[in-house]
Amino acid sequence: MAFIGTFSRALLESATAVYFGGASVSILDAQGNVILGDDLPEAPTVTSTIADRTYVVGDAAVTVDLRTKFDGATSYAVSPANSAVTIDGYTLTISPAATMTSTTFTVRGINGGGSSDPLTFKLTITAPVPELLQPLPDQSLLIGGGTVTLPLAEYFSGAAGYAVSPANSGVTISNGNLVISRTTARDVIITVTATNATGQDTSDSFALLVAAPANQAPVASAIPQQNPTANTAFTVDLSSYFVDPEGASLSFDYTGTLPTGITRNGAVFSGTATVSGQTASGVLRARDPGNLEAEAPVTWAVAAQPTLQATITPDPLVAGQQASITFNAAIDGPPTIAQGQTAITATRVGTTNEWAFTPVSSGALIIAATAAGYASSPWTFDVQPALPALGTLSDNTARIENVTPTTAPFDLEIVTPARYAGQRTVTPSEFSGGPVAHVPPTFTGTADVGQALTGDLGLWLTLANDMNLEPVWVRRLTANSGDEFVPISGATGTTYTVASSDQGYTIRFGGQAEDANGDRLVLSEAQAVIPAAVGWYAPTWKRNGETASRGTITGPDANGDLTIGSDGVAGGNTQGNPRVYFDVVPGDTYELETHIEWGDATRVIGRLSDMTSYNTAIHVSVFDVTKPEGATTLSRTDTFTPAGTHVAMYYIFTMGVSGTAKILSNTRARQIA
């Protein structure tokens, strides 16, 4: 064995050891050259060619004996590697299992001396050629109607796609179907080509004839009677009652009579019929471009124009109350509404035929409106006076609306407040003197000192826009039943607490109402009789032997009060000192309850006297009070015991030359010992 130099590891890793029946080993490189070993034989030589080959997928496998193609080869190699071309020993096998474009394969013979020159051949494997299963049928069609479709899978097998020629012949391919249009006439030979995946194809042709059908006459259907409305615009197109089988345009003519005012243009009749109830008849003919005709009779009857009708709500109309008018058709615009010279605006209710308005006064109301196709004339309605209505002013007062003092009596239903509910007859003439209490005032409570009395003013009605109502508490001495009731000073609310000064009096509650027409006082039927105080009495007044020493004394008035007046003389220390007396019994002890209204007085003195002079030995002061700042009344209780004969109790007032003061009626006395 020859040894050549030193080898690199990479060279050794690329070497191939070849044994020949136990003989010496030679090491070859990747190209089959000897790089280590004994001398080798000559490399194989090519002795014959391998022809280029074309097969169809599915053909039987083909083998080639490589021994006939190489000399001196001990093994064989083929490239590129492909499952369609394999070598087993000396046999090269070609398997057409899948399509293959033209591919060059290289085969080499190999022995210990190296590899042969390359032997090449081209291999092509095609798909199966499409097969015509049956001839495409000739087509003879008429223009019109839908397309004709042929499924090409029923005529070709093995096709991956189709093409049709000539182009623009009204024949197309869609989803494997041949689609033939029948819209235009033509006479043409159509060729369909089926192509497989590798470009092999098969074709078939058929004759296509699309011809126009023979002309057919138009077809007419029955035309219903035409009923234009008199004096109303009318239009009708009767062409829809004729059909041409070929879809051709039709021309029209008409023979016969037409209603007055109606004219024709082709199959369109229009105009305004002017004679209600008029009849006419004729024949309408349709003609196609081939002069074939169809005809249909037409009858006419002019209908009377409908009348625009109106309904009002409420009926009858009431002045000041919203109303509406509803028409039986949509009107041309807002209705015209008038009362005398007053125009009234109407407002449409949504999109309906109802219009809302409000009459302004009683009397005739005229409404006019127009609607296309309807005869109309103005309507006259009688508007009733506004109905009486209550407008609440307060919880106890209400205004009667739409009423004057000259209005006739009427019944009024009161619903709220519930305590006044019920039907009441109202006599408007009563209101000329002011408000009227339709539910009189009343009160509740216990008639005794310290107890509260609660008044209800009742229900007062007025014709005026406003009114004033004030509560009033009045009284009179029970013993003096003929006296008038007079207001209780300071009692201005609806609640009054019985005072001790009310003992022996009868009390009533009332309302003092006033409006623009006058004022009215109404007292309750109920009255509270306050028991007289036990032992108490109202003193009987004497005026200095029936004459005041100075000034004037008047009364008692209707309320039981005494009015004290100055003497009107300026100067002197007795100016404005009128005296008022009442008898007492010498030696007895008295309790005196005094109630004074200061008025213009600045000082008041209570003294004991012999009734003949205010300046005697028994002139004893019981009280002496100067008017406090801002005071209006004086109430006090004193105890005294007079002595001697002809003894009396009297009051002295100090005031200006024209002043007045009062001893109030609830001043009283009683003997306590």
C-alpha positions as CSV (number, residue, x, y, z in Angstrom):
1,M,0.0,0.0,0.0
2,A,1.3,3.3,-0.9
3,F,1.3,6.1,1.7
4,I,1.0,9.6,0.5
5,G,1.9,12.4,2.8
6,T,-0.2,13.5,5.7
7,F,-4.1,13.8,5.3
8,S,-6.3,16.3,6.9
9,R,-9.2,15.2,9.0
10,A,-11.7,16.9,6.7
11,L,-10.2,15.0,3.7
12,L,-10.5,11.7,5.5
13,E,-14.1,12.4,6.6
14,S,-15.0,12.9,2.9
15,A,-13.3,9.8,1.7
16,T,-15.0,6.6,0.6
17,A,-13.5,3.1,1.3
18,V,-14.0,0.6,-1.5
19,Y,-13.4,-3.1,-1.1
20,F,-13.2,-5.5,-4.0
21,G,-13.5,-9.1,-2.9
22,G,-11.0,-8.8,0.0
23,A,-8.5,-7.0,-2.1
24,S,-6.6,-3.9,-1.0
25,V,-8.8,-0.9,0.0
26,S,-8.6,2.3,-2.0
27,I,-9.9,5.5,-0.5
28,L,-11.7,7.8,-2.9
29,D,-12.8,11.4,-2.6
30,A,-16.4,12.6,-3.1
31,Q,-15.8,12.8,-6.8
32,G,-14.5,9.1,-7.0
33,N,-10.8,10.0,-7.3
34,V,-8.4,7.7,-5.4
35,I,-6.7,9.5,-2.6
36,L,-5.3,6.4,-0.8
37,G,-4.7,2.9,-1.9
38,D,-3.5,0.7,-4.6
39,D,-3.8,1.5,-8.3
40,L,-7.5,1.4,-9.4
41,P,-9.2,0.3,-12.6
42,E,-10.5,2.7,-15.2
43,A,-13.7,4.6,-14.5
44,P,-16.9,3.3,-16.1
45,T,-17.8,4.5,-19.6
46,V,-21.2,5.4,-21.1
47,T,-22.1,2.9,-23.8
48,S,-25.7,4.0,-24.7
49,T,-28.2,6.9,-24.2
50,I,-31.4,7.0,-22.3
51,A,-34.1,8.7,-24.5
52,D,-36.2,11.6,-23.2
53,R,-39.5,10.3,-22.0
54,T,-43.1,11.6,-21.5
55,Y,-45.7,9.6,-19.6
56,V,-49.3,10.2,-18.3
57,V,-50.1,10.0,-14.7
58,G,-51.3,6.5,-14.0
59,D,-49.2,4.9,-16.7
60,A,-47.4,1.6,-15.7
61,A,-43.9,1.9,-14.2
62,V,-41.0,1.6,-16.7
63,T,-37.6,0.1,-16.0
64,V,-34.2,0.6,-17.6
65,D,-31.3,-1.9,-17.3
66,L,-28.3,0.3,-16.6
67,R,-25.9,-2.4,-17.5
68,T,-26.8,-1.7,-21.1
69,K,-26.0,1.9,-20.7
70,F,-22.6,1.8,-18.9
71,D,-19.4,-0.4,-19.1
72,G,-17.3,-1.3,-16.1
73,A,-19.7,0.1,-13.5
74,T,-20.2,-1.7,-10.3
75,S,-22.9,0.7,-8.9
76,Y,-25.1,3.5,-10.1
77,A,-26.4,6.9,-8.9
78,V,-29.1,9.3,-10.1
79,S,-29.8,13.0,-9.4
80,P,-31.8,14.9,-8.5
81,A,-33.4,12.7,-6.0
82,N,-37.1,12.2,-6.8
83,S,-39.6,9.5,-6.0
84,A,-40.5,9.2,-9.7
85,V,-37.0,8.0,-10.6
86,T,-35.2,5.4,-8.4
87,I,-32.3,2.9,-8.8
88,D,-32.3,-0.6,-7.3
89,G,-29.0,-2.4,-8.1
90,Y,-28.6,-1.9,-11.8
91,T,-32.3,-1.2,-12.5
92,L,-33.6,2.4,-13.0
93,T,-37.4,2.6,-12.4
94,I,-39.6,5.4,-13.6
95,S,-43.0,5.6,-11.7
96,P,-45.6,8.2,-13.3
97,A,-47.6,8.6,-10.1
98,A,-47.8,12.5,-10.2
99,T,-47.5,15.2,-12.8
100,M,-44.0,16.5,-13.5
101,T,-42.9,19.3,-15.7
102,S,-39.9,18.5,-18.0
103,T,-37.1,17.6,-15.6
104,T,-33.5,16.6,-16.5
105,F,-32.1,13.6,-14.6
106,T,-28.4,12.6,-14.5
107,V,-27.2,8.9,-14.1
108,R,-23.6,7.9,-13.4
109,G,-21.9,4.5,-13.4
110,I,-19.4,4.0,-10.6
111,N,-16.5,1.5,-9.9
112,G,-13.2,1.5,-7.9
113,G,-11.7,3.8,-10.5
114,G,-14.3,6.5,-10.2
115,S,-17.5,7.5,-11.9
116,S,-18.5,7.7,-15.5
117,D,-19.4,10.7,-17.5
118,P,-23.0,11.9,-16.8
119,L,-25.8,10.2,-18.8
120,T,-28.9,12.6,-18.9
121,F,-32.5,12.3,-20.0
122,K,-35.6,14.5,-19.7
123,L,-38.7,13.2,-18.0
124,T,-42.2,14.7,-18.3
125,I,-45.3,13.3,-16.6
126,T,-48.6,14.9,-17.8
127,A,-52.1,14.7,-16.5
128,P,-54.6,12.6,-18.4
129,V,-55.9,14.4,-21.5
130,P,-59.6,15.6,-21.1
131,E,-62.0,13.2,-22.7
132,L,-65.2,14.1,-24.6
133,L,-67.9,12.1,-23.0
134,Q,-70.6,13.1,-25.5
135,P,-70.9,15.8,-28.2
136,L,-72.3,19.2,-27.3
137,P,-75.8,19.5,-28.7
138,D,-76.7,22.1,-31.3
139,Q,-79.0,24.9,-29.9
140,S,-81.9,26.5,-31.8
141,L,-83.5,29.2,-29.6
142,L,-85.9,32.1,-29.8
143,I,-85.1,35.5,-28.4
144,G,-86.6,36.1,-25.0
145,G,-86.9,34.1,-21.9
146,G,-84.1,33.0,-19.6
147,T,-80.6,31.7,-20.4
148,V,-79.8,28.1,-21.4
149,T,-77.3,26.3,-19.1
150,L,-75.3,23.2,-20.0
151,P,-73.2,21.5,-17.2
152,L,-69.9,20.8,-19.0
153,A,-69.0,18.0,-16.5
154,E,-71.6,15.9,-18.4
155,Y,-69.7,16.5,-21.7
156,F,-66.0,16.4,-20.6
157,S,-64.0,14.4,-18.1
158,G,-60.6,15.3,-16.7
159,A,-61.0,19.0,-17.3
160,A,-59.5,21.6,-14.9
161,G,-60.9,24.5,-16.9
162,Y,-62.9,25.5,-19.9
163,A,-62.7,28.2,-22.7
164,V,-65.3,29.2,-25.3
165,S,-64.8,30.8,-28.7
166,P,-65.6,33.0,-30.5
167,A,-65.6,35.6,-27.8
168,N,-68.5,38.1,-27.3
169,S,-71.0,35.6,-28.8
170,G,-73.4,35.7,-25.9
171,V,-71.9,32.4,-24.6
172,T,-70.0,32.3,-21.3
173,I,-68.5,29.9,-18.8
174,S,-69.7,30.2,-15.1
175,N,-68.8,27.7,-12.4
176,G,-68.3,24.9,-14.9
177,N,-71.5,25.6,-16.7
178,L,-71.9,26.8,-20.3
179,V,-74.4,29.8,-20.2
180,I,-76.2,30.8,-23.4
181,S,-78.0,34.2,-23.6
182,R,-81.2,34.6,-25.7
183,T,-81.2,38.4,-25.8
184,T,-80.0,38.8,-29.4
185,A,-80.3,37.0,-32.7
186,R,-77.2,35.2,-34.0
187,D,-76.1,32.1,-36.0
188,V,-72.7,31.0,-35.0
189,I,-70.5,27.9,-34.4
190,I,-69.4,27.7,-30.7
191,T,-66.2,25.8,-29.7
192,V,-65.7,24.7,-26.1
193,T,-62.2,23.7,-25.1
194,A,-61.6,21.6,-22.0
195,T,-58.0,21.8,-20.5
196,N,-56.4,19.6,-17.9
197,A,-54.0,20.8,-15.2
198,T,-50.9,20.4,-17.4
199,G,-52.3,22.1,-20.4
200,Q,-53.5,19.2,-22.5
201,D,-56.9,19.9,-24.0
202,T,-59.9,18.5,-25.9
203,S,-62.4,20.6,-27.9
204,D,-65.9,20.1,-29.2
205,S,-68.2,22.5,-31.3
206,F,-71.9,23.0,-31.7
207,A,-74.2,25.2,-33.8
208,L,-76.0,28.0,-32.0
209,L,-79.0,29.7,-33.7
210,V,-80.9,32.4,-31.7
211,A,-83.8,33.8,-33.8
212,A,-86.6,36.3,-33.3
213,P,-90.0,34.7,-32.7
214,A,-92.9,35.3,-35.1
215,N,-94.7,38.6,-34.3
216,Q,-97.8,38.1,-32.1
217,A,-100.7,40.5,-31.6
218,P,-101.0,42.6,-28.4
219,V,-103.2,41.1,-25.7
220,A,-106.0,43.3,-24.1
221,S,-107.7,42.8,-20.7
222,A,-111.0,44.3,-19.6
223,I,-111.0,48.0,-18.7
224,P,-113.3,48.8,-15.7
225,Q,-115.7,51.7,-16.0
226,Q,-114.0,55.1,-15.6
227,N,-115.7,57.5,-13.1
228,P,-114.2,61.0,-13.1
229,T,-115.6,63.3,-10.5
230,A,-117.4,66.4,-11.8
231,N,-115.3,69.6,-11.4
232,T,-112.3,67.7,-10.2
233,A,-109.0,67.2,-12.0
234,F,-108.8,63.6,-13.5
235,T,-106.0,61.6,-15.0
236,V,-105.9,57.9,-15.9
237,D,-103.3,55.8,-18.0
238,L,-105.1,52.8,-19.6
239,S,-102.0,51.4,-21.3
240,S,-101.5,48.9,-18.5
241,Y,-104.5,47.0,-19.8
242,F,-102.5,46.0,-23.0
243,V,-99.5,43.8,-23.2
244,D,-97.3,43.0,-26.2
245,P,-95.9,39.4,-26.1
246,E,-92.6,40.6,-27.6
247,G,-92.4,43.6,-25.3
248,A,-92.6,46.1,-28.1
249,S,-93.9,49.6,-27.7
250,L,-97.5,50.1,-28.5
251,S,-99.4,53.0,-30.1
252,F,-103.0,53.8,-29.2
253,D,-106.1,55.3,-30.8
254,Y,-109.6,55.7,-29.5
255,T,-113.0,55.9,-31.2
256,G,-116.2,56.8,-29.5
257,T,-117.3,59.6,-27.1
258,L,-115.7,61.1,-24.0
259,P,-117.2,63.1,-21.1
260,T,-117.1,66.9,-21.6
261,G,-113.8,68.2,-20.5
262,I,-111.8,65.0,-20.8
263,T,-109.2,64.7,-23.6
264,R,-106.8,61.9,-24.8
265,N,-103.1,61.6,-25.4
266,G,-102.2,58.1,-26.4
267,A,-103.7,55.9,-23.7
268,V,-103.7,58.7,-21.2
269,F,-107.1,60.4,-20.6
270,S,-107.1,63.6,-18.5
271,G,-109.0,66.8,-17.8
272,T,-111.9,68.0,-15.6
273,A,-115.3,66.6,-16.3
274,T,-117.9,69.4,-16.1
275,V,-121.2,67.6,-16.4
276,S,-122.2,65.6,-13.3
277,G,-123.9,62.3,-14.3
278,Q,-122.8,62.4,-18.0
279,T,-122.0,59.0,-19.6
280,A,-119.9,58.1,-22.6
281,S,-118.3,55.0,-24.3
282,G,-115.7,54.1,-26.9
283,V,-113.1,51.6,-27.9
284,L,-109.3,51.9,-27.1
285,R,-107.0,50.1,-29.6
286,A,-103.4,49.2,-29.1
287,R,-101.1,48.6,-32.2
288,D,-97.6,47.0,-32.3
289,P,-94.8,47.8,-34.8
290,G,-96.1,45.0,-37.0
291,N,-99.6,46.6,-37.1
292,L,-101.2,43.8,-35.2
293,E,-103.9,45.2,-32.9
294,A,-105.9,44.5,-29.7
295,E,-108.9,46.5,-28.5
296,A,-111.0,46.9,-25.3
297,P,-114.3,48.9,-24.8
298,V,-114.2,51.8,-22.4
299,T,-117.3,53.2,-20.6
300,W,-117.5,56.5,-18.7
301,A,-119.9,57.8,-16.0
302,V,-119.1,61.2,-14.4
303,A,-119.6,61.0,-10.6
304,A,-121.1,63.9,-8.7
305,Q,-118.6,65.9,-6.7
306,P,-118.8,64.9,-3.0
307,T,-119.7,67.5,-0.4
308,L,-117.2,68.6,2.2
309,Q,-118.8,68.0,5.6
310,A,-117.9,69.3,9.0
311,T,-118.7,68.2,12.6
312,I,-118.2,70.5,15.6
313,T,-117.4,69.6,19.2
314,P,-119.0,70.5,21.6
315,D,-122.4,71.0,20.1
316,P,-123.6,73.6,20.8
317,L,-120.5,75.8,20.9
318,V,-120.0,77.8,24.1
319,A,-118.2,81.2,24.2
320,G,-114.8,81.1,25.7
321,Q,-114.7,77.2,25.6
322,Q,-112.2,75.5,23.3
323,A,-113.9,73.7,20.5
324,S,-112.9,71.8,17.3
325,I,-114.2,71.2,13.8
326,T,-113.5,67.9,12.0
327,F,-113.8,67.6,8.2
328,N,-114.5,64.4,6.2
329,A,-111.5,65.2,4.0
330,A,-108.2,67.0,4.1
331,I,-108.8,70.7,3.5
332,D,-106.6,72.9,1.4
333,G,-105.5,75.0,4.4
334,P,-106.6,76.4,7.7
335,P,-110.4,77.1,7.8
336,T,-111.6,80.7,8.0
337,I,-113.5,81.3,11.2
338,A,-115.1,84.6,12.1
339,Q,-117.6,86.1,14.6
340,G,-118.7,89.4,13.2
341,Q,-115.6,91.4,12.5
342,T,-113.4,89.2,14.7
343,A,-111.3,86.5,13.0
344,I,-110.5,83.4,15.0
345,T,-107.4,81.3,14.5
346,A,-107.7,77.6,14.1
347,T,-104.9,75.1,14.8
348,R,-104.6,71.7,13.3
349,V,-104.6,68.8,15.7
350,G,-101.6,66.8,14.7
351,T,-101.9,65.5,11.1
352,T,-105.7,64.8,11.4
353,N,-108.6,66.6,9.7
354,E,-109.5,68.2,13.1
355,W,-108.9,71.9,13.8
356,A,-109.1,73.5,17.3
357,F,-110.4,77.0,18.0
358,T,-112.1,79.0,20.7
359,P,-115.3,81.1,20.1
360,V,-114.8,84.6,21.6
361,S,-118.4,85.5,22.3
362,S,-122.0,84.2,21.9
363,G,-123.9,84.6,18.7
364,A,-123.3,83.4,15.1
365,L,-120.0,81.9,14.1
366,I,-119.2,81.3,10.4
367,I,-116.6,78.7,9.2
368,A,-115.5,78.3,5.6
369,A,-113.1,75.8,4.1
370,T,-112.2,74.1,0.8
371,A,-110.9,70.7,-0.2
372,A,-109.7,69.5,-3.6
373,G,-112.5,67.5,-5.3
374,Y,-115.2,68.5,-2.8
375,A,-118.0,71.0,-3.0
376,S,-118.3,73.2,0.0
377,S,-120.2,76.2,1.4
378,P,-119.8,78.1,4.7
379,W,-121.3,76.7,7.8
380,T,-123.0,78.9,10.4
381,F,-123.1,77.8,14.1
382,D,-124.8,79.4,17.1
383,V,-122.5,80.0,20.0
384,Q,-124.1,79.8,23.4
385,P,-123.0,82.2,26.1
386,A,-120.2,81.0,28.3
387,L,-121.4,78.7,31.1
388,P,-121.1,79.8,34.7
389,A,-117.9,78.6,36.2
390,L,-116.2,78.8,39.6
391,G,-112.7,80.4,39.8
392,T,-111.3,79.8,43.3
393,L,-109.9,82.9,45.0
394,S,-109.2,81.3,48.4
395,D,-110.4,78.5,50.7
396,N,-113.6,80.5,51.5
397,T,-114.1,82.6,48.4
398,A,-114.8,81.9,44.8
399,R,-115.5,84.0,41.7
400,I,-118.4,83.1,39.4
401,E,-117.2,83.6,35.9
402,N,-119.3,84.3,32.8
403,V,-122.2,85.8,34.9
404,T,-123.5,89.3,35.3
405,P,-126.2,90.6,37.8
406,T,-128.8,90.4,35.0
407,T,-128.1,86.7,34.3
408,A,-131.1,84.4,35.2
409,P,-130.8,82.3,38.3
410,F,-129.0,78.9,37.7
411,D,-128.0,75.9,39.7
412,L,-124.3,75.5,40.6
413,E,-122.7,72.2,41.6
414,I,-119.9,72.7,44.2
415,V,-117.6,69.7,44.5
416,T,-114.7,71.0,46.6
417,P,-114.0,71.9,49.4
418,A,-116.0,68.9,50.5
419,R,-117.6,70.8,53.5
420,Y,-119.3,73.1,51.0
421,A,-120.2,70.4,48.4
422,G,-123.7,70.3,47.0
423,Q,-125.9,71.9,44.4
424,R,-126.9,75.5,45.1
425,T,-129.2,77.9,43.3
426,V,-127.4,81.2,42.4
427,T,-129.4,84.4,41.9
428,P,-127.0,86.8,40.1
429,S,-129.1,89.9,41.0
430,E,-128.1,89.4,44.7
431,F,-124.5,90.2,43.8
432,S,-125.2,93.8,42.8
433,G,-124.8,94.7,46.5
434,G,-121.6,92.9,47.0
435,P,-120.4,89.3,47.8
436,V,-123.0,86.7,48.9
437,A,-122.4,84.0,51.6
438,H,-123.8,80.9,50.0
439,V,-122.6,78.9,53.0
440,P,-123.1,81.3,56.1
441,P,-120.4,81.6,58.7
442,T,-120.6,79.4,61.8
443,F,-118.4,78.6,64.8
444,T,-117.8,75.9,67.4
445,G,-116.5,75.9,71.0
446,T,-117.6,76.1,74.6
447,A,-119.4,79.3,75.7
448,D,-117.4,79.9,78.9
449,V,-114.5,82.2,80.0
450,G,-111.1,80.9,78.9
451,Q,-112.6,78.7,76.2
452,A,-111.7,79.1,72.5
453,L,-114.3,79.6,69.9
454,T,-113.3,78.7,66.3
455,G,-115.1,80.3,63.4
456,D,-115.6,79.1,59.8
457,L,-116.2,81.9,57.4
458,G,-118.3,79.7,55.1
459,L,-118.3,80.0,51.3
460,W,-118.6,83.5,49.7
461,L,-119.3,84.0,46.1
462,T,-118.6,87.2,44.0
463,L,-119.0,88.3,40.5
464,A,-116.0,90.7,40.8
465,N,-112.4,89.8,39.9
466,D,-111.4,90.1,43.6
467,M,-112.9,90.4,47.0
468,N,-111.8,90.9,50.6
469,L,-113.2,88.8,53.5
470,E,-112.4,89.5,57.1
471,P,-113.6,87.5,60.2
472,V,-115.7,89.4,62.8
473,W,-116.6,88.5,66.4
474,V,-119.6,90.5,67.8
475,R,-121.5,90.6,71.1
476,R,-124.3,92.3,73.0
477,L,-125.6,92.1,76.5
478,T,-127.7,89.1,76.8
479,A,-130.2,91.0,79.0
480,N,-130.5,93.6,76.3
481,S,-131.8,91.4,73.5
482,G,-133.0,94.3,71.5
483,D,-129.5,95.8,71.2
484,E,-127.4,95.4,68.1
485,F,-124.4,93.2,68.1
486,V,-121.2,95.2,68.0
487,P,-117.7,94.1,67.1
488,I,-115.5,92.9,70.0
489,S,-112.4,95.2,70.0
490,G,-109.2,93.3,69.0
491,A,-111.0,90.1,67.9
492,T,-109.8,89.9,64.3
493,G,-109.0,86.2,63.7
494,T,-111.1,83.1,63.2
495,T,-110.3,82.0,66.8
496,Y,-111.5,83.9,69.9
497,T,-110.9,83.1,73.5
498,V,-113.8,84.1,75.8
499,A,-112.7,86.8,78.3
500,S,-114.2,87.5,81.7
501,S,-115.4,90.8,80.3
502,D,-117.7,88.7,78.0
503,Q,-119.7,87.3,81.0
504,G,-123.3,88.2,80.6
505,Y,-122.9,88.7,76.8
506,T,-124.1,86.8,73.7
507,I,-121.3,86.3,71.1
508,R,-121.7,85.5,67.3
509,F,-119.2,85.0,64.5
510,G,-119.4,86.5,61.1
511,G,-117.7,87.6,57.9
512,Q,-117.3,91.1,56.5
513,A,-116.9,90.8,52.7
514,E,-116.3,93.5,50.2
515,D,-115.8,93.6,46.4
516,A,-116.2,96.2,43.7
517,N,-120.0,96.0,43.9
518,G,-120.3,96.6,47.7
519,D,-119.8,95.1,51.1
520,R,-121.9,92.8,53.2
521,L,-121.8,91.5,56.8
522,V,-123.3,88.1,57.5
523,L,-123.4,86.7,61.1
524,S,-123.6,83.1,62.1
525,E,-127.0,81.7,63.1
526,A,-125.2,80.1,66.0
527,Q,-124.5,82.2,69.1
528,A,-122.6,81.7,72.3
529,V,-124.3,82.9,75.5
530,I,-121.6,83.6,78.1
531,P,-123.0,83.1,81.7
532,A,-122.9,86.3,83.9
533,A,-120.3,86.3,86.6
534,V,-121.7,85.3,90.0
535,G,-122.0,88.4,92.3
536,W,-120.7,90.8,89.6
537,Y,-122.8,93.6,88.3
538,A,-122.4,96.4,85.9
539,P,-122.7,99.7,87.9
540,T,-125.4,102.1,87.1
541,W,-123.7,105.3,86.3
542,K,-124.7,108.8,87.5
543,R,-123.2,111.9,86.3
544,N,-122.5,114.2,89.4
545,G,-126.2,114.4,90.2
546,E,-126.9,113.7,86.5
547,T,-124.5,116.4,85.4
548,A,-120.8,116.2,84.9
549,S,-118.8,118.7,86.9
550,R,-116.6,119.2,83.8
551,G,-116.7,118.0,80.3
552,T,-119.3,115.6,78.7
553,I,-120.5,112.0,79.3
554,T,-122.4,110.2,76.5
555,G,-123.7,106.7,76.4
556,P,-123.8,103.9,77.1
557,D,-123.5,103.2,73.4
558,A,-124.7,100.1,71.6
559,N,-121.6,98.3,72.9
560,G,-122.3,99.5,76.5
561,D,-119.4,101.9,76.6
562,L,-119.4,105.4,78.1
563,T,-117.6,108.1,76.1
564,I,-115.9,110.8,78.2
565,G,-115.3,114.2,76.6
566,S,-113.3,117.3,77.7
567,D,-115.1,120.5,78.6
568,G,-113.2,122.2,75.7
569,V,-111.9,125.1,78.0
570,A,-108.3,125.7,78.1
571,G,-106.5,126.7,81.3
572,G,-107.0,125.9,85.0
573,N,-106.0,122.8,86.9
574,T,-109.4,121.1,86.5
575,Q,-109.4,121.2,82.8
576,G,-110.8,118.1,81.2
577,N,-111.8,116.3,84.4
578,P,-115.2,114.9,83.8
579,R,-116.6,112.7,86.6
580,V,-118.8,109.7,86.4
581,Y,-120.3,108.1,89.6
582,F,-122.0,104.9,90.7
583,D,-123.6,104.2,94.1
584,V,-122.0,102.1,96.8
585,V,-123.1,101.2,100.3
586,P,-121.0,102.8,103.1
587,G,-119.3,100.2,105.3
588,D,-119.3,97.4,102.7
589,T,-116.2,96.2,100.9
590,Y,-116.1,96.1,97.1
591,E,-114.0,94.7,94.4
592,L,-113.8,96.9,91.3
593,E,-112.7,95.7,87.9
594,T,-112.0,98.7,85.7
595,H,-111.5,98.7,81.9
596,I,-110.5,102.0,80.3
597,E,-109.7,103.0,76.8
598,W,-107.2,105.8,77.1
599,G,-108.0,107.7,74.0
600,D,-106.7,111.3,74.5
601,A,-106.5,110.9,78.3
602,T,-103.2,111.1,80.0
603,R,-104.3,110.3,83.6
604,V,-107.2,108.7,85.3
605,I,-108.1,108.7,89.0
606,G,-110.6,106.6,90.9
607,R,-112.0,108.2,94.1
608,L,-114.6,107.8,96.8
609,S,-117.0,110.8,97.3
610,D,-120.2,111.9,98.9
611,M,-121.6,112.6,95.4
612,T,-121.9,116.3,96.2
613,S,-118.3,117.3,95.9
614,Y,-115.1,115.8,94.8
615,N,-113.2,117.7,97.5
616,T,-114.7,116.5,100.9
617,A,-113.4,114.7,103.9
618,I,-114.2,111.3,102.4
619,H,-112.5,112.2,99.2
620,V,-110.3,109.0,99.2
621,S,-108.2,107.9,96.2
622,V,-108.7,104.3,95.2
623,F,-106.2,104.5,92.3
624,D,-104.3,107.1,90.4
625,V,-102.7,106.0,87.1
626,T,-100.7,107.9,84.5
627,K,-100.9,106.5,81.0
628,P,-97.9,104.4,80.2
629,E,-96.0,105.1,76.9
630,G,-97.8,103.4,74.0
631,A,-100.7,102.0,76.0
632,T,-104.2,102.1,74.6
633,T,-106.2,100.5,77.4
634,L,-106.1,100.1,81.1
635,S,-107.5,97.1,83.0
636,R,-107.1,96.8,86.8
637,T,-108.8,95.4,89.9
638,D,-109.1,97.4,93.2
639,T,-110.7,96.7,96.6
640,F,-112.1,99.5,98.7
641,T,-114.5,100.1,101.6
642,P,-116.5,103.4,101.5
643,A,-117.6,105.1,104.8
644,G,-120.2,107.7,105.6
645,T,-123.4,108.5,103.9
646,H,-124.2,109.2,100.2
647,V,-120.9,107.5,99.2
648,A,-120.2,107.0,95.6
649,M,-117.3,105.8,93.4
650,Y,-116.3,108.1,90.5
651,Y,-113.7,108.5,87.8
652,I,-111.7,111.6,86.9
653,F,-110.0,111.9,83.4
654,T,-107.3,114.4,82.6
655,M,-107.1,115.2,78.9
656,G,-106.8,118.0,76.4
657,V,-109.5,120.6,75.5
658,S,-110.9,118.4,72.7
659,G,-110.0,114.9,74.0
660,T,-112.1,111.8,74.6
661,A,-111.7,108.6,76.5
662,K,-114.0,105.6,77.3
663,I,-115.1,103.6,80.3
664,L,-115.6,100.2,78.6
665,S,-118.8,98.2,79.1
666,N,-117.0,95.3,80.8
667,T,-116.2,97.5,83.8
668,R,-117.9,95.8,86.7
669,A,-118.1,95.6,90.5
670,R,-119.1,93.2,93.2
671,Q,-119.6,93.3,97.0
672,I,-117.3,90.9,98.7
673,A,-117.9,91.8,102.4
